Amino acid sequence: MDVSSLQEVKQELQELSPKELLELCISLAKYKKDNKEYLGYLLFQSKDTDGFILQVKAEIDNHFVELKTQKNLYYIKKSLRKLLRILNKYCKYMGNKSATAEVLIYFLLKIKQAYIPIDKSVRLVNMFNAQVKKIRSVTASLHEDLQSDYLKELDAIILRK
C-alpha cells in the first residue's frame, strides 16, 4: 500500500467540507492514544506554553516522588527511561527548542537532586550524557542570551555532586 505524500493529503483536505474534516479528526483521535493527546494539546494547551511546561515539570516532580521509594537501580533506570519517553513526546508536541531545553534541564536537575547513583550504571551515564548532548544541540540554534542562560544552568547541573 502506497502512502500519500503530505502535499496530496493537504490538497485533499482542502476539498473537504468542515463537517467531513471534523469527522476525520474524530476518527484520527479514536485510532490512537498519541493522536488524541496531540489533538488535545493543539486544541487546549498550545496557546499557553508556559502553563504546559509547568504541568510537565509537575509530572516530573510526581515521578521523582514515586522514584524515591525505589532502591533497585534496574527499576530506577526503567522508570527514568519511561519518563524520558514521555518528556520527548511532550517536547515534540511543543516544537519549541527553548521549551525543550527547559524541560530537559529540569529533568537532569531532578536526577541530580534525587542523588541517583548514575555512576553505578553505564546505561544511566549514557542516558545522562545523551540528554546533555541533546540540550547543547537544541540550544545551539537559540538566541545568544538564551544560549548562555541554558548552558550556565546545564554546567551547574553537570558540576553538581
DSSP file (Angstrom, degrees, kcal/mol; ACC not computed):
  #  RESIDUE AA STRUCTURE BP1 BP2  ACC     N-H-->O    O-->H-N    N-H-->O    O-->H-N    TCO  KAPPA ALPHA  PHI   PSI    X-CA   Y-CA   Z-CA
    1    1 A M              0   0    0      0, 0.0     2,-0.3     0, 0.0     0, 0.0   0.000 360.0 360.0 360.0 128.7    0.0    0.0    0.0
    2    2 A D        -     0   0    0      1,-0.0     2,-0.5     0, 0.0     0, 0.0  -0.635 360.0-134.6 -85.2 138.6    1.4    3.4   -1.0
    3    3 A V        -     0   0    0     -2,-0.3     2,-0.1     1,-0.0    -1,-0.0  -0.792  24.0-121.3 -92.7 131.3    1.4    6.2    1.4
    4    4 A S        -     0   0    0     -2,-0.5     2,-0.0     1,-0.1    -1,-0.0  -0.362  28.7-109.1 -70.1 149.7    0.2    9.5    0.0
    5    5 A S     >  -     0   0    0      1,-0.1     4,-2.2    -2,-0.1     5,-0.2  -0.324  26.4-111.1 -74.2 162.9    2.5   12.5    0.2
    6    6 A L  H  > S+     0   0    0      1,-0.2     4,-2.5     2,-0.2     5,-0.2   0.868 119.1  55.0 -62.8 -36.8    1.8   15.3    2.6
    7    7 A Q  H  > S+     0   0    0      2,-0.2     4,-2.3     1,-0.2    -1,-0.2   0.910 107.9  48.8 -63.5 -42.6    1.1   17.6   -0.4
    8    8 A E  H  > S+     0   0    0      2,-0.2     4,-2.2     1,-0.2    -2,-0.2   0.908 112.2  48.5 -63.5 -42.2   -1.5   15.2   -1.7
    9    9 A V  H  X S+     0   0    0     -4,-2.2     4,-2.6     1,-0.2    -2,-0.2   0.919 110.4  51.7 -63.7 -43.4   -3.1   14.9    1.7
   10   10 A K  H  X S+     0   0    0     -4,-2.5     4,-1.8     1,-0.2    -2,-0.2   0.913 110.3  48.3 -60.7 -44.5   -3.2   18.7    2.1
   11   11 A Q  H  X S+     0   0    0     -4,-2.3     4,-0.8     1,-0.2    -1,-0.2   0.907 112.5  48.6 -63.1 -41.9   -4.9   19.1   -1.3
   12   12 A E  H >< S+     0   0    0     -4,-2.2     3,-0.7     1,-0.2     4,-0.5   0.896 109.3  52.3 -66.7 -39.5   -7.5   16.5   -0.5
   13   13 A L  H >< S+     0   0    0     -4,-2.6     3,-1.0     1,-0.2    -1,-0.2   0.852 103.1  59.0 -64.9 -34.1   -8.2   18.1    2.9
   14   14 A Q  H 3< S+     0   0    0     -4,-1.8    -1,-0.2     1,-0.2    -2,-0.2   0.762 102.9  53.9 -65.9 -24.2   -8.8   21.5    1.3
   15   15 A E  T << S+     0   0    0     -4,-0.8    -1,-0.2    -3,-0.7    -2,-0.2   0.599  91.8  94.5 -85.8 -11.8  -11.6   20.0   -0.8
   16   16 A L  S <  S-     0   0    0     -3,-1.0    -3,-0.0    -4,-0.5     0, 0.0  -0.448  77.1-116.1 -82.8 154.2  -13.5   18.6    2.2
   17   17 A S     >  -     0   0    0     -2,-0.1     4,-2.3     1,-0.1     5,-0.2  -0.425  31.6-106.4 -78.7 161.8  -16.3   20.3    4.0
   18   18 A P  H  > S+     0   0    0      0, 0.0     4,-2.3     0, 0.0     5,-0.1   0.864 121.4  53.7 -57.4 -36.1  -15.9   21.4    7.7
   19   19 A K  H  > S+     0   0    0      2,-0.2     4,-2.0     1,-0.2     5,-0.1   0.914 109.4  47.1 -66.2 -41.6  -18.2   18.6    8.7
   20   20 A E  H  > S+     0   0    0      2,-0.2     4,-2.1     1,-0.2    -1,-0.2   0.876 111.0  52.4 -67.5 -37.1  -16.1   16.0    6.9
   21   21 A L  H  X S+     0   0    0     -4,-2.3     4,-2.5     2,-0.2    -2,-0.2   0.908 108.0  51.6 -62.4 -42.3  -12.9   17.4    8.4
   22   22 A L  H  X S+     0   0    0     -4,-2.3     4,-2.4     1,-0.2    -2,-0.2   0.919 109.4  49.5 -61.2 -43.8  -14.4   17.2   11.9
   23   23 A E  H  X S+     0   0    0     -4,-2.0     4,-2.4     1,-0.2    -1,-0.2   0.889 110.4  50.7 -63.5 -39.2  -15.3   13.5   11.3
   24   24 A L  H  X S+     0   0    0     -4,-2.1     4,-2.3     2,-0.2    -1,-0.2   0.915 110.4  49.1 -63.7 -43.1  -11.8   12.8   10.0
   25   25 A C  H  X S+     0   0    0     -4,-2.5     4,-2.4     2,-0.2    -2,-0.2   0.912 111.7  49.1 -62.9 -42.5  -10.3   14.5   13.1
   26   26 A I  H  X S+     0   0    0     -4,-2.4     4,-2.0     1,-0.2    -1,-0.2   0.921 111.5  48.5 -64.0 -43.7  -12.5   12.5   15.4
   27   27 A S  H  X S+     0   0    0     -4,-2.4     4,-1.4     1,-0.2    -1,-0.2   0.875 111.1  51.1 -67.0 -35.1  -11.7    9.2   13.7
   28   28 A L  H  X S+     0   0    0     -4,-2.3     4,-1.2     1,-0.2    -1,-0.2   0.917 109.7  49.9 -64.0 -42.6   -8.0   10.0   13.9
   29   29 A A  H  < S+     0   0    0     -4,-2.4     7,-0.4     1,-0.2    -2,-0.2   0.848 111.4  49.1 -65.6 -33.6   -8.3   10.7   17.6
   30   30 A K  H  < S+     0   0    0     -4,-2.0    -1,-0.2     1,-0.2    -2,-0.2   0.803 102.6  64.6 -72.5 -28.8  -10.1    7.4   18.2
   31   31 A Y  H  < S+     0   0    0     -4,-1.4     2,-0.3     1,-0.2    -2,-0.2   0.889 113.9   9.2 -67.0 -42.0   -7.5    5.5   16.2
   32   32 A K     X  -     0   0    0     -4,-1.2     4,-1.8     1,-0.1    -1,-0.2  -0.999  60.4-132.7-146.4 142.1   -4.5    6.0   18.5
   33   33 A K  H  > S+     0   0    0     -2,-0.3     4,-2.6     1,-0.2     5,-0.2   0.878 108.2  56.1 -60.8 -39.7   -4.0    7.5   22.0
   34   34 A D  H  > S+     0   0    0      1,-0.2     4,-2.6     2,-0.2    -1,-0.2   0.893 105.7  51.4 -61.2 -39.9   -1.0    9.6   20.8
   35   35 A N  H  > S+     0   0    0      2,-0.2     4,-2.5     1,-0.2    -1,-0.2   0.907 110.8  48.6 -62.6 -41.0   -3.2   11.2   18.2
   36   36 A K  H  X S+     0   0    0     -4,-1.8     4,-2.4    -7,-0.4    -2,-0.2   0.912 112.0  48.6 -65.6 -43.0   -5.8   12.1   20.8
   37   37 A E  H  X S+     0   0    0     -4,-2.6     4,-2.4     2,-0.2    -2,-0.2   0.919 113.2  47.3 -63.1 -43.6   -3.1   13.5   23.1
   38   38 A Y  H  X S+     0   0    0     -4,-2.6     4,-2.7     2,-0.2    -2,-0.2   0.911 112.0  49.2 -66.7 -41.5   -1.6   15.6   20.4
   39   39 A L  H  X S+     0   0    0     -4,-2.5     4,-2.3     2,-0.2    -1,-0.2   0.902 111.2  50.8 -63.0 -40.7   -5.0   16.9   19.2
   40   40 A G  H  X>S+     0   0    0     -4,-2.4     4,-2.6     2,-0.2     5,-0.6   0.896 110.3  49.6 -62.8 -40.5   -5.8   17.8   22.9
   41   41 A Y  I  X>S+     0   0    0     -4,-2.4     5,-2.0     1,-0.2     4,-1.8   0.949 111.8  47.9 -61.8 -48.2   -2.6   19.6   23.2
   42   42 A L  I  <5S+     0   0    0     -4,-2.7    -2,-0.2     1,-0.2    -1,-0.2   0.875 118.5  40.5 -61.4 -38.2   -3.2   21.6   20.0
   43   43 A L  I  <5S+     0   0    0     -4,-2.3    -1,-0.2    -5,-0.2    -2,-0.2   0.897 132.1  15.3 -78.2 -41.1   -6.7   22.5   21.0
   44   44 A F  I  <5S+     0   0    0     -4,-2.6    -3,-0.2    -5,-0.2    -2,-0.2   0.751 130.6  27.5-111.2 -28.4   -6.3   23.3   24.7
   45   45 A Q  I ><<S+     0   0    0     -4,-1.8     3,-1.1    -5,-0.6     7,-0.3   0.581  90.4  85.4-119.0 -11.5   -2.7   23.8   25.7
   46   46 A S  T 3 <S+     0   0    0     -5,-2.0     3,-0.3     1,-0.3    -4,-0.1   0.761  88.4  57.8 -68.0 -22.8   -0.7   25.1   22.7
   47   47 A K  T 3  S+     0   0    0      1,-0.2     2,-0.5    -5,-0.1    -1,-0.3   0.720 107.0  49.4 -79.0 -19.8   -1.7   28.7   23.4
   48   48 A D    <>  +     0   0    0     -3,-1.1     4,-2.1     1,-0.2    -1,-0.2  -0.695  62.3 163.1-120.1  76.7   -0.2   28.6   26.9
   49   49 A T  H  > S+     0   0    0     -2,-0.5     4,-2.6    -3,-0.3     5,-0.2   0.887  76.6  53.6 -63.6 -39.9    3.3   27.1   26.5
   50   50 A D  H  > S+     0   0    0      1,-0.2     4,-2.1     2,-0.2    -1,-0.2   0.909 109.4  48.4 -62.7 -41.5    4.4   28.3   29.9
   51   51 A G  H  > S+     0   0    0      2,-0.2     4,-1.9     1,-0.2    -1,-0.2   0.891 111.3  50.3 -64.1 -39.6    1.4   26.7   31.6
   52   52 A F  H  X S+     0   0    0     -4,-2.1     4,-2.4    -7,-0.3    -2,-0.2   0.900 108.4  52.1 -65.9 -40.4    2.1   23.4   29.7
   53   53 A I  H  X S+     0   0    0     -4,-2.6     4,-2.6     1,-0.2    -2,-0.2   0.903 108.3  51.7 -62.3 -40.1    5.8   23.5   30.8
   54   54 A L  H  X S+     0   0    0     -4,-2.1     4,-2.2     2,-0.2    -1,-0.2   0.893 109.2  50.2 -62.6 -39.1    4.6   23.9   34.4
   55   55 A Q  H  X S+     0   0    0     -4,-1.9     4,-2.1     2,-0.2    -2,-0.2   0.908 110.7  49.2 -64.6 -41.2    2.4   20.9   34.0
   56   56 A V  H  X S+     0   0    0     -4,-2.4     4,-2.2     2,-0.2    -2,-0.2   0.913 110.7  50.1 -64.8 -42.2    5.2   18.8   32.6
   57   57 A K  H  X S+     0   0    0     -4,-2.6     4,-2.6     1,-0.2    -1,-0.2   0.884 109.0  52.1 -63.4 -38.1    7.5   19.9   35.5
   58   58 A A  H  X S+     0   0    0     -4,-2.2     4,-2.5     2,-0.2    -1,-0.2   0.888 108.5  50.9 -64.3 -38.3    4.8   18.9   37.9
   59   59 A E  H  X S+     0   0    0     -4,-2.1     4,-2.2     2,-0.2    -2,-0.2   0.892 109.6  50.4 -65.5 -38.6    4.6   15.5   36.2
   60   60 A I  H  X S+     0   0    0     -4,-2.2     4,-2.3     2,-0.2    -2,-0.2   0.931 110.2  50.3 -62.6 -45.3    8.4   15.2   36.6
   61   61 A D  H  X S+     0   0    0     -4,-2.6     4,-1.9     1,-0.2    -2,-0.2   0.924 110.5  49.0 -58.9 -45.8    8.2   16.0   40.3
   62   62 A N  H  X S+     0   0    0     -4,-2.5     4,-1.9     1,-0.2    -1,-0.2   0.895 109.9  52.2 -61.6 -39.8    5.4   13.4   40.8
   63   63 A H  H  X S+     0   0    0     -4,-2.2     4,-1.8     1,-0.2    -1,-0.2   0.903 109.7  48.1 -64.1 -40.8    7.5   10.8   39.0
   64   64 A F  H  X S+     0   0    0     -4,-2.3     4,-1.2     2,-0.2    -1,-0.2   0.791 106.0  57.7 -73.3 -26.7   10.5   11.5   41.2
   65   65 A V  H  < S+     0   0    0     -4,-1.9     4,-0.5     2,-0.2     3,-0.4   0.925 110.6  43.9 -64.7 -43.4    8.4   11.4   44.4
   66   66 A E  H >< S+     0   0    0     -4,-1.9     3,-0.9     1,-0.2     4,-0.3   0.850 109.9  57.5 -66.2 -34.0    7.4    7.8   43.3
   67   67 A L  H >< S+     0   0    0     -4,-1.8     3,-1.4     1,-0.2    -1,-0.2   0.755  89.7  72.8 -70.5 -25.0   11.0    7.1   42.4
   68   68 A K  T 3< S+     0   0    0     -4,-1.2    -1,-0.2    -3,-0.4    -2,-0.2   0.800  93.0  55.6 -62.1 -28.4   12.3    7.9   45.9
   69   69 A T  T <  S+     0   0    0     -3,-0.9     2,-0.4    -4,-0.5    -1,-0.3   0.671  90.2  92.5 -77.9 -15.3   10.8    4.7   47.3
   70   70 A Q    <   +     0   0    0     -3,-1.4    -3,-0.0    -4,-0.3     3,-0.0  -0.653  42.0 170.0 -85.4 130.2   12.7    2.6   44.7
   71   71 A K        +     0   0    0     -2,-0.4     2,-0.5     5,-0.0    -1,-0.1   0.635  51.2  94.6-108.8 -23.0   16.1    1.3   45.8
   72   72 A N     >  -     0   0    0      1,-0.2     4,-1.8     2,-0.0     3,-0.3  -0.616  64.3-150.5 -78.1 122.3   16.8   -1.1   42.9
   73   73 A L  H  > S+     0   0    0     -2,-0.5     4,-2.5     1,-0.2     5,-0.2   0.807  93.9  60.5 -63.4 -31.6   18.9    0.6   40.2
   74   74 A Y  H  > S+     0   0    0      1,-0.2     4,-2.1     2,-0.2    -1,-0.2   0.931 108.5  42.3 -62.1 -45.9   17.4   -1.5   37.5
   75   75 A Y  H  > S+     0   0    0     -3,-0.3     4,-2.3     2,-0.2    -2,-0.2   0.824 111.8  55.2 -72.7 -31.1   13.9   -0.3   38.2
   76   76 A I  H  X S+     0   0    0     -4,-1.8     4,-2.5     2,-0.2    -2,-0.2   0.929 108.8  48.6 -63.5 -44.3   15.2    3.3   38.6
   77   77 A K  H  X S+     0   0    0     -4,-2.5     4,-2.3     1,-0.2    -2,-0.2   0.923 112.3  47.8 -62.2 -44.9   16.7    3.1   35.2
   78   78 A K  H  X S+     0   0    0     -4,-2.1     4,-2.1     1,-0.2    -1,-0.2   0.903 112.5  49.6 -63.2 -40.4   13.5    1.7   33.6
   79   79 A S  H  X S+     0   0    0     -4,-2.3     4,-2.3     2,-0.2    -2,-0.2   0.895 110.6  49.1 -66.6 -40.9   11.4    4.4   35.3
   80   80 A L  H  X S+     0   0    0     -4,-2.5     4,-2.4     2,-0.2    -1,-0.2   0.886 110.2  51.2 -66.1 -39.1   13.7    7.2   34.1
   81   81 A R  H  X S+     0   0    0     -4,-2.3     4,-2.1     2,-0.2    -2,-0.2   0.902 110.0  50.2 -64.1 -40.2   13.6    5.8   30.5
   82   82 A K  H  X S+     0   0    0     -4,-2.1     4,-1.9     2,-0.2    -2,-0.2   0.938 111.9  47.2 -62.7 -46.3    9.8    5.8   30.7
   83   83 A L  H  X S+     0   0    0     -4,-2.3     4,-2.6     1,-0.2    -2,-0.2   0.893 110.3  53.3 -62.2 -39.7    9.7    9.4   32.0
   84   84 A L  H  X S+     0   0    0     -4,-2.4     4,-2.6     2,-0.2    -1,-0.2   0.876 106.1  52.7 -65.0 -37.9   12.2   10.4   29.3
   85   85 A R  H  X S+     0   0    0     -4,-2.1     4,-1.8     2,-0.2    -1,-0.2   0.916 111.0  47.5 -62.1 -42.2   10.0    8.9   26.5
   86   86 A I  H  X S+     0   0    0     -4,-1.9     4,-2.2     2,-0.2    -2,-0.2   0.921 112.3  49.3 -64.2 -44.4    7.0   10.9   27.9
   87   87 A L  H  X S+     0   0    0     -4,-2.6     4,-2.7     1,-0.2    -2,-0.2   0.900 109.0  52.0 -63.7 -41.0    9.1   14.1   28.0
   88   88 A N  H  X S+     0   0    0     -4,-2.6     4,-2.1     1,-0.2    -1,-0.2   0.876 108.7  51.6 -63.3 -35.9   10.4   13.6   24.5
   89   89 A K  H  X S+     0   0    0     -4,-1.8     4,-2.0     2,-0.2    -2,-0.2   0.926 110.9  47.3 -65.1 -44.1    6.8   13.2   23.3
   90   90 A Y  H  X S+     0   0    0     -4,-2.2     4,-2.4     2,-0.2    -2,-0.2   0.899 110.9  51.9 -63.7 -40.5    5.8   16.4   25.1
   91   91 A C  H  X S+     0   0    0     -4,-2.7     4,-2.3     1,-0.2     5,-0.4   0.884 108.6  51.1 -64.1 -37.6    8.8   18.3   23.6
   92   92 A K  H  < S+     0   0    0     -4,-2.1    -1,-0.2    -5,-0.2    -2,-0.2   0.893 108.5  52.4 -66.2 -38.4    7.8   17.0   20.1
   93   93 A Y  H  < S+     0   0    0     -4,-2.0    -2,-0.2     1,-0.2    -1,-0.2   0.939 111.8  45.6 -59.7 -47.4    4.3   18.4   20.7
   94   94 A M  H  < S-     0   0    0     -4,-2.4    -2,-0.2    -5,-0.1    -1,-0.2   0.886  83.1-162.5 -68.0 -39.1    5.6   21.8   21.7
   95   95 A G     <  +     0   0    0     -4,-2.3     2,-0.5     1,-0.2    -3,-0.1   0.768  46.8 127.0  62.6  25.0    8.0   22.1   18.8
   96   96 A N     >  -     0   0    0     -5,-0.4     4,-2.3     1,-0.1    -1,-0.2  -0.966  50.8-157.5-119.8 117.9    9.8   24.8   20.7
   97   97 A K  H  > S+     0   0    0     -2,-0.5     4,-2.4     1,-0.2     5,-0.2   0.857  94.3  53.1 -65.7 -36.0   13.5   24.4   21.2
   98   98 A S  H  > S+     0   0    0      2,-0.2     4,-2.2     1,-0.2    -1,-0.2   0.923 111.1  46.1 -64.6 -43.9   13.6   26.8   24.2
   99   99 A A  H  > S+     0   0    0      2,-0.2     4,-2.5     1,-0.2    -2,-0.2   0.885 111.1  53.3 -66.3 -38.6   10.9   24.8   25.9
  100  100 A T  H  X S+     0   0    0     -4,-2.3     4,-2.5     1,-0.2     5,-0.2   0.936 109.8  47.5 -60.9 -46.7   12.6   21.5   25.1
  101  101 A A  H  X S+     0   0    0     -4,-2.4     4,-2.4     1,-0.2     5,-0.2   0.912 111.9  50.8 -61.0 -42.9   15.8   22.8   26.7
  102  102 A E  H  X S+     0   0    0     -4,-2.2     4,-2.0     1,-0.2    -2,-0.2   0.919 112.4  45.6 -62.4 -44.6   14.0   24.0   29.8
  103  103 A V  H  X S+     0   0    0     -4,-2.5     4,-2.1     2,-0.2    -2,-0.2   0.923 115.0  46.4 -66.5 -44.8   12.2   20.7   30.3
  104  104 A L  H  X S+     0   0    0     -4,-2.5     4,-2.3     2,-0.2    -2,-0.2   0.869 111.1  51.9 -69.2 -35.5   15.3   18.5   29.8
  105  105 A I  H  X S+     0   0    0     -4,-2.4     4,-2.4    -5,-0.2    -1,-0.2   0.907 109.9  50.0 -64.5 -40.3   17.4   20.7   32.0
  106  106 A Y  H  X S+     0   0    0     -4,-2.0     4,-2.4    -5,-0.2    -2,-0.2   0.898 108.6  53.0 -64.2 -39.4   14.8   20.4   34.7
  107  107 A F  H  X S+     0   0    0     -4,-2.1     4,-1.7     2,-0.2    -2,-0.2   0.931 111.0  45.6 -60.1 -47.0   14.8   16.6   34.2
  108  108 A L  H  X S+     0   0    0     -4,-2.3     4,-2.2     1,-0.2    -2,-0.2   0.881 110.8  54.2 -65.6 -37.6   18.6   16.5   34.7
  109  109 A L  H  X S+     0   0    0     -4,-2.4     4,-2.7     1,-0.2    -1,-0.2   0.916 107.4  50.2 -61.0 -43.4   18.4   18.7   37.7
  110  110 A K  H  X S+     0   0    0     -4,-2.4     4,-1.8     2,-0.2    -1,-0.2   0.856 107.6  54.2 -65.7 -34.3   15.8   16.4   39.3
  111  111 A I  H  <>S+     0   0    0     -4,-1.7     5,-1.4     2,-0.2     4,-0.3   0.937 112.1  44.0 -63.1 -44.8   18.2   13.4   38.7
  112  112 A K  H ><5S+     0   0    0     -4,-2.2     3,-1.2     1,-0.2    -2,-0.2   0.899 113.0  51.1 -66.8 -39.9   21.0   15.2   40.5
  113  113 A Q  H 3<5S+     0   0    0     -4,-2.7    -1,-0.2     1,-0.3    -2,-0.2   0.805 105.3  56.7 -67.9 -28.0   18.7   16.3   43.3
  114  114 A A  T 3<5S-     0   0    0     -4,-1.8    -1,-0.3    -5,-0.2    -2,-0.2   0.520 104.4-131.8 -80.8  -4.2   17.4   12.8   43.8
  115  115 A Y  T < 5 +     0   0    0     -3,-1.2    -3,-0.2    -4,-0.3    -2,-0.1   0.892  37.4 177.7  53.3  44.2   21.0   11.6   44.4
  116  116 A I      < -     0   0    0     -5,-1.4     2,-2.5     1,-0.1     3,-0.2  -0.659  35.1-124.7 -76.2 128.0   20.5    8.7   42.0
  117  117 A P    >   +     0   0    0      0, 0.0     3,-1.5     0, 0.0     4,-0.2  -0.430  45.0 162.4 -76.1  75.2   23.8    6.9   41.7
  118  118 A I  G >   +     0   0    0     -2,-2.5     3,-1.4     1,-0.3     7,-0.5   0.748  64.9  70.6 -68.5 -21.6   24.1    7.1   37.9
  119  119 A D  G 3  S+     0   0    0      1,-0.3    -1,-0.3    -3,-0.2     3,-0.0   0.694  89.4  63.3 -67.6 -17.4   27.8    6.3   38.1
  120  120 A K  G <  S+     0   0    0     -3,-1.5     2,-0.4     1,-0.1    -1,-0.3   0.535 101.3  54.9 -85.3  -5.9   27.0    2.8   39.0
  121  121 A S    <>  -     0   0    0     -3,-1.4     4,-2.1    -4,-0.2     5,-0.2  -0.983  64.2-156.3-132.6 123.6   25.2    2.1   35.7
  122  122 A V  H  > S+     0   0    0     -2,-0.4     4,-2.6     1,-0.2     5,-0.2   0.880  98.6  54.1 -62.9 -38.0   26.8    2.6   32.3
  123  123 A R  H  > S+     0   0    0      2,-0.2     4,-2.5     1,-0.2    -1,-0.2   0.884 107.7  49.2 -66.0 -38.4   23.3    2.9   30.7
  124  124 A L  H  > S+     0   0    0      2,-0.2     4,-2.7     1,-0.2    -1,-0.2   0.901 111.4  49.5 -67.6 -39.4   22.4    5.7   33.2
  125  125 A V  H  X S+     0   0    0     -4,-2.1     4,-2.8    -7,-0.5    -2,-0.2   0.930 112.7  47.6 -62.6 -44.6   25.6    7.5   32.4
  126  126 A N  H  X S+     0   0    0     -4,-2.6     4,-2.3     2,-0.2    -2,-0.2   0.895 111.9  49.9 -63.7 -40.2   25.0    7.2   28.7
  127  127 A M  H  X S+     0   0    0     -4,-2.5     4,-1.9     2,-0.2    -2,-0.2   0.928 112.5  47.2 -63.4 -45.3   21.4    8.4   29.1
  128  128 A F  H  X S+     0   0    0     -4,-2.7     4,-2.0     1,-0.2    -2,-0.2   0.935 114.0  46.9 -61.6 -47.6   22.5   11.4   31.2
  129  129 A N  H  X S+     0   0    0     -4,-2.8     4,-2.5     1,-0.2    -1,-0.2   0.856 108.9  55.0 -65.4 -35.1   25.2   12.3   28.6
  130  130 A A  H  X S+     0   0    0     -4,-2.3     4,-2.3     2,-0.2    -1,-0.2   0.882 108.5  48.7 -65.2 -37.2   22.8   11.9   25.7
  131  131 A Q  H  X S+     0   0    0     -4,-1.9     4,-2.5     2,-0.2    -2,-0.2   0.881 110.0  51.4 -70.6 -36.9   20.5   14.4   27.3
  132  132 A V  H  X S+     0   0    0     -4,-2.0     4,-2.4     2,-0.2    -2,-0.2   0.938 112.0  47.1 -61.5 -46.1   23.4   16.8   27.9
  133  133 A K  H  X S+     0   0    0     -4,-2.5     4,-2.2     1,-0.2    -2,-0.2   0.898 111.8  50.7 -62.3 -41.2   24.3   16.5   24.3
  134  134 A K  H  X S+     0   0    0     -4,-2.3     4,-2.4     2,-0.2    -1,-0.2   0.905 109.9  49.8 -64.5 -41.7   20.7   16.9   23.2
  135  135 A I  H  X S+     0   0    0     -4,-2.5     4,-2.6     1,-0.2    -2,-0.2   0.921 110.4  50.5 -63.3 -43.4   20.4   20.1   25.3
  136  136 A R  H  X S+     0   0    0     -4,-2.4     4,-1.0     1,-0.2    -1,-0.2   0.899 112.7  45.9 -62.2 -40.2   23.6   21.5   23.8
  137  137 A S  H  < S+     0   0    0     -4,-2.2     4,-0.5     2,-0.2    -1,-0.2   0.876 113.3  49.2 -72.2 -35.9   22.4   20.8   20.2
  138  138 A V  H >< S+     0   0    0     -4,-2.4     3,-0.8     1,-0.2    -2,-0.2   0.904 112.7  47.0 -68.3 -40.7   18.9   22.3   20.9
  139  139 A T  H >< S+     0   0    0     -4,-2.6     3,-1.5     1,-0.2    -1,-0.2   0.686  93.0  80.2 -75.7 -16.9   20.3   25.4   22.5
  140  140 A A  T 3< S+     0   0    0     -4,-1.0    -1,-0.2     1,-0.3    -2,-0.2   0.801  95.3  45.6 -60.8 -28.1   22.9   25.9   19.7
  141  141 A S  T <  S+     0   0    0     -3,-0.8    -1,-0.3    -4,-0.5    -2,-0.2   0.417  96.4  96.8 -96.8   2.2   20.2   27.5   17.4
  142  142 A L  S <  S-     0   0    0     -3,-1.5    -3,-0.0     1,-0.2     0, 0.0  -0.339  89.8 -75.0 -84.5 170.4   18.7   29.8   20.1
  143  143 A H     >  -     0   0    0      1,-0.1     4,-2.9    -2,-0.1     5,-0.2  -0.291  47.7-111.1 -60.8 149.7   19.5   33.4   20.7
  144  144 A E  H  > S+     0   0    0      1,-0.2     4,-2.6     2,-0.2     5,-0.2   0.857 115.9  51.5 -55.6 -41.2   22.9   34.1   22.3
  145  145 A D  H  > S+     0   0    0      2,-0.2     4,-2.1     1,-0.2    -1,-0.2   0.935 113.3  43.7 -64.6 -45.6   21.4   35.3   25.6
  146  146 A L  H  > S+     0   0    0      2,-0.2     4,-2.8     1,-0.2     5,-0.3   0.903 112.0  55.6 -64.4 -40.5   19.1   32.2   26.0
  147  147 A Q  H  X S+     0   0    0     -4,-2.9     4,-2.6     1,-0.2     5,-0.2   0.942 109.3  44.8 -55.8 -50.3   22.0   30.0   24.9
  148  148 A S  H  X S+     0   0    0     -4,-2.6     4,-2.1     2,-0.2    -1,-0.2   0.890 113.0  51.5 -66.3 -38.0   24.3   31.3   27.7
  149  149 A D  H  X S+     0   0    0     -4,-2.1     4,-2.1    -5,-0.2    -2,-0.2   0.954 114.2  42.4 -61.8 -49.7   21.5   31.1   30.3
  150  150 A Y  H  X S+     0   0    0     -4,-2.8     4,-2.6     1,-0.2    -2,-0.2   0.893 114.4  50.6 -65.9 -39.7   20.7   27.5   29.5
  151  151 A L  H  X S+     0   0    0     -4,-2.6     4,-2.6    -5,-0.3    -1,-0.2   0.849 108.5  52.6 -69.6 -32.5   24.3   26.4   29.2
  152  152 A K  H  X S+     0   0    0     -4,-2.1     4,-2.2    -5,-0.2    -1,-0.2   0.927 111.4  47.0 -64.7 -44.2   25.1   28.0   32.6
  153  153 A E  H  X S+     0   0    0     -4,-2.1     4,-1.9     2,-0.2    -2,-0.2   0.930 113.3  48.9 -60.7 -44.9   22.3   26.0   34.1
  154  154 A L  H  X S+     0   0    0     -4,-2.6     4,-2.5     1,-0.2    -2,-0.2   0.918 110.8  49.1 -63.0 -44.9   23.4   22.9   32.4
  155  155 A D  H  X S+     0   0    0     -4,-2.6     4,-2.3     1,-0.2    -1,-0.2   0.879 108.9  53.8 -63.3 -37.2   27.0   23.4   33.5
  156  156 A A  H  X S+     0   0    0     -4,-2.2     4,-0.9     1,-0.2    -1,-0.2   0.882 110.8  46.9 -64.2 -37.0   25.9   23.9   37.1
  157  157 A I  H  < S+     0   0    0     -4,-1.9     3,-0.3     2,-0.2    -2,-0.2   0.915 111.5  50.2 -69.8 -42.5   24.0   20.7   37.0
  158  158 A I  H  < S+     0   0    0     -4,-2.5    -2,-0.2     1,-0.2    -1,-0.2   0.899 112.9  45.9 -63.6 -40.8   26.9   18.7   35.5
  159  159 A L  H  < S+     0   0    0     -4,-2.3    -1,-0.2    -5,-0.2    -2,-0.2   0.672  91.1 105.0 -76.8 -16.7   29.3   20.0   38.1
  160  160 A R     <        0   0    0     -4,-0.9    -3,-0.0    -3,-0.3    -4,-0.0  -0.405 360.0 360.0 -68.0 136.4   26.9   19.3   40.9
  161  161 A K              0   0    0     -2,-0.1    -1,-0.1   -46,-0.0    -4,-0.1   0.392 360.0 360.0-107.0 360.0   27.8   16.3   43.0
